[in-house]
Structures are given as C-alpha cells and as structure tokens.
Amino acid sequence: MSPLDLIRSRDGSMSLTKLSASTFHALLATTVAWLTYKTQQFNEAMWMLYSALAVGHATYDKTMATIKDFKDKKLEASTPGTTTTQETLTTTRTP
C-alpha cells in the first residue's frame, strides 16, 4: 500500500474529498499530540474525544460506502440487460 492511496480514488485519480479527510485527520492528531506534549499531562478526555471522532468518522464512511455499493448492485440486478441487434446485408453482383 502506497501513502498516495490515502488520496487516490478507485480509478487512480486524485480525490479532493479523500485529501481533505486525510488532512483533517492528520491535523487533528497533530493538535492532540502537541497539546499533550505542551501540557506534559495525558488528558484522557481529549484523547477519548479524538479517538471517538476518528473511529466514528471511519465507521460512518465505511457504512456509507457499503450502502452505496449495495444499492448500486441492486440497481444493476434490477435493470434488464440491453439487447444489441446487428443486421448484415450481403449483395451479389451477377454479370
């Protein structure tokens, strides 16, 4: 796994949504770590809030992705297939 997978979409292009989520998580973790270092005290309430936000956000994202995939598969299954008809015309020339 490459670190760039944190900001790439499934098709390989850059996803601004994933970039902003990764940036937010990194800044939140840095802030919590910095405040712990600065005060030289382990603030359990702050770390619990941080972990709840991080885990809650990840759970929400995974749940929404699973629901979207399920709905897409259900939609594909209920849509009748398309039929393609090809007609060939042959001409013969007689002398």
Secondary structure per residue as TSV (DSSP state, phi and psi in degrees):
chain	resnum	aa	ss	phi	psi
A	1	M	-	360.0	131.2
A	2	S	-	-93.3	147.8
A	3	P	G	-60.7	-24.1
A	4	L	G	-70.1	-16.1
A	5	D	G	-64.3	-18.0
A	6	L	G	-69.7	-20.1
A	7	I	T	-123.4	5.2
A	8	R	B	-97.6	144.0
A	9	S	-	-79.1	177.3
A	10	R	T	-64.4	-28.6
A	11	D	T	-86.2	0.9
A	12	G	S	96.3	-9.5
A	13	S	S	-80.4	163.8
A	14	M	B	-77.8	132.7
A	15	S	-	-105.6	116.9
A	16	L	H	-67.8	-29.3
A	17	T	H	-65.7	-45.6
A	18	K	H	-67.3	-35.8
A	19	L	H	-63.5	-45.6
A	20	S	H	-67.6	-37.4
A	21	A	H	-66.7	-42.8
A	22	S	H	-64.4	-41.1
A	23	T	H	-63.4	-44.1
A	24	F	H	-61.1	-46.1
A	25	H	H	-63.3	-41.0
A	26	A	H	-65.5	-43.7
A	27	L	H	-66.7	-38.9
A	28	L	H	-64.6	-44.4
A	29	A	H	-64.6	-41.5
A	30	T	H	-63.5	-42.4
A	31	T	H	-62.7	-46.5
A	32	V	H	-63.6	-43.0
A	33	A	H	-65.5	-41.6
A	34	W	H	-64.1	-43.8
A	35	L	H	-64.4	-36.0
A	36	T	H	-66.2	-42.6
A	37	Y	H	-65.6	-43.4
A	38	K	H	-65.4	-42.9
A	39	T	H	-84.5	-15.1
A	40	Q	T	57.4	28.4
A	41	Q	S	-135.4	143.2
A	42	F	-	-85.0	109.1
A	43	N	-	-91.1	97.8
A	44	E	H	-62.9	-38.2
A	45	A	H	-62.9	-41.1
A	46	M	H	-66.7	-42.9
A	47	W	H	-67.4	-36.6
A	48	M	H	-65.8	-41.2
A	49	L	H	-63.9	-43.7
A	50	Y	H	-60.6	-47.7
A	51	S	H	-65.7	-36.6
A	52	A	H	-64.3	-41.5
A	53	L	H	-65.3	-44.9
A	54	A	H	-65.6	-48.5
A	55	V	H	-68.7	-40.7
A	56	G	H	-62.2	-42.2
A	57	H	H	-66.6	-43.0
A	58	A	H	-64.2	-41.5
A	59	T	H	-63.9	-43.4
A	60	Y	H	-61.2	-46.7
A	61	D	H	-60.9	-45.6
A	62	K	H	-65.4	-39.2
A	63	T	H	-64.8	-44.8
A	64	M	H	-65.0	-37.9
A	65	A	H	-65.9	-39.2
A	66	T	H	-66.2	-42.8
A	67	I	H	-63.9	-42.7
A	68	K	H	-62.8	-44.7
A	69	D	H	-61.3	-41.8
A	70	F	H	-62.4	-45.2
A	71	K	H	-64.9	-39.7
A	72	D	H	-64.0	-43.1
A	73	K	H	-65.3	-39.4
A	74	K	H	-65.7	-39.6
A	75	L	H	-65.8	-42.0
A	76	E	H	-64.8	-37.1
A	77	A	H	-70.8	-32.8
A	78	S	H	-85.2	-15.3
A	79	T	S	-83.3	125.2
A	80	P	-	-67.1	147.9
A	81	G	-	-67.2	155.0
A	82	T	-	-90.7	142.5
A	83	T	-	-107.9	130.2
A	84	T	-	-110.3	128.2
A	85	T	-	-112.6	132.2
A	86	Q	-	-120.8	131.1
A	87	E	-	-113.6	133.5
A	88	T	-	-114.0	129.3
A	89	L	-	-112.2	122.9
A	90	T	-	-114.3	128.7
A	91	T	-	-117.3	142.2
A	92	T	-	-121.4	142.3
A	93	R	-	-109.0	130.6
A	94	T	-	-105.9	137.5
A	95	P	-	-76.0	360.0
